[in-house]
Amino acid sequence: MAGQVHGGVAQGIGQALMEQAVYDDNGQLLSGSLMDYALPVAADLPEFQTDHTVTPTPSNPWGVKGIGEAGTIAASAAVVNSVVDSLAHLGVRHIDMPLTAERVWDAIQSAGQGR
Amino acid sequence: MFPAAFDYHAPTSISEALKLLGNGNKILAGGHSLLPLMKLRLAEPPALVDIGRIPELDGIREEGDTIVIGARATHAAIERSDVLAQKVPLLCQTAAWVGDLQVRSRGTIGGSLAHADPGGDLPAAILALDATLTAVGPSGSRTIAARDFFTGLMSTGLADDEILTEIRVKALPPRTGTAYEKFPNPASRYAIVGVAATITLGSDGTVAQAAIGMTGLSERAFRASGVEVALAGKRPVETEVAAAAEQADQGQDALGDIHASERYRRHLSHVLTKRAVLEAASRARS
């Protein structure tokens, strides 16, 4: 289960910081291979510490639920919120995913100009 | 995708290899720039000439105060080389940033330089070091200065019938520090911008010599001579270096793509130049 959470978190971080399908004005896919579509690899990610609480669901005899979406849904939101929070003092309110370095830089520049 | 059909040759001498060139045939060293292009069918050479069985192309040796690096030396071998770590650490520092562990174990300095990808790391270092490159062709061998080697987008001064055989660098003088700063493409790990700096300090602690090689910003790697001139005689402190680093992209047409716009690349060139120079200067002092 920890492994599945790790994988979900990796995907969530990838969506928040790296992954984007980019098309040009003619509808041509520009991020058409892994040379251009950025995926997180192990070296991009920190060590994960996982913990859990246990609340058996009443809806089946084993009290179990699927874990697949917990890591991936929560991670993207946590990462984006954390970045925006650390830039809030500069006036940044929102940045679209993925938060590439250039997008974060643009957000900082624009906030400084009161946009 | 898989590559278009090709023939494969594995000569055991330089002269045998030279006879196999021409007709669009490409030299295969580590293959880690060429093979991905062939798989995307951006390159379709009729034959590959594998130079992996030619012993003269391997190795790293000293000749007086010059270090001679065989064109087939891998990035990993350069990274680990004791003689380079002592005499020309910039090459170890730069090679450590190439791709990933697998790429460094197969990719070669000669292949990287001859391929001249605008995002390759080593061109920045060999420009900063004023290296000389040896090319062997049917009419014999000649040397090409690093400054004359990179002529355009993925173009070099090598003729189609020549093989790059070795790269020669001089041992760095005393009171010299070096650094390579890179902003990697998050997908391919090539350099969006990479800056190689060698800084030699005078006895008064000011910059006596500065060499700044830059890759990734434009179609070909170049020397940021505007920065070098601005640093001469200055104390290598934050304010002076930041001001000099503003010259990093002067006179250059910057690339722009989905990973970094032209504007952001120019910004990166200033920031990475400042960091590389400060790091190199700090190493020069210790």
Interface residues (C-beta under 8 A of the other chain):
Chain A: M18 Q20 V22 L30 S31 S33 L34 M35 D36 Y37 A38 L39 A43 D44 T100 A101 E102 W105
Chain B: P36 L40 D100 F183 N185 P186 A187 S188 D257 I258 H259 A260 S261 Y264 H267
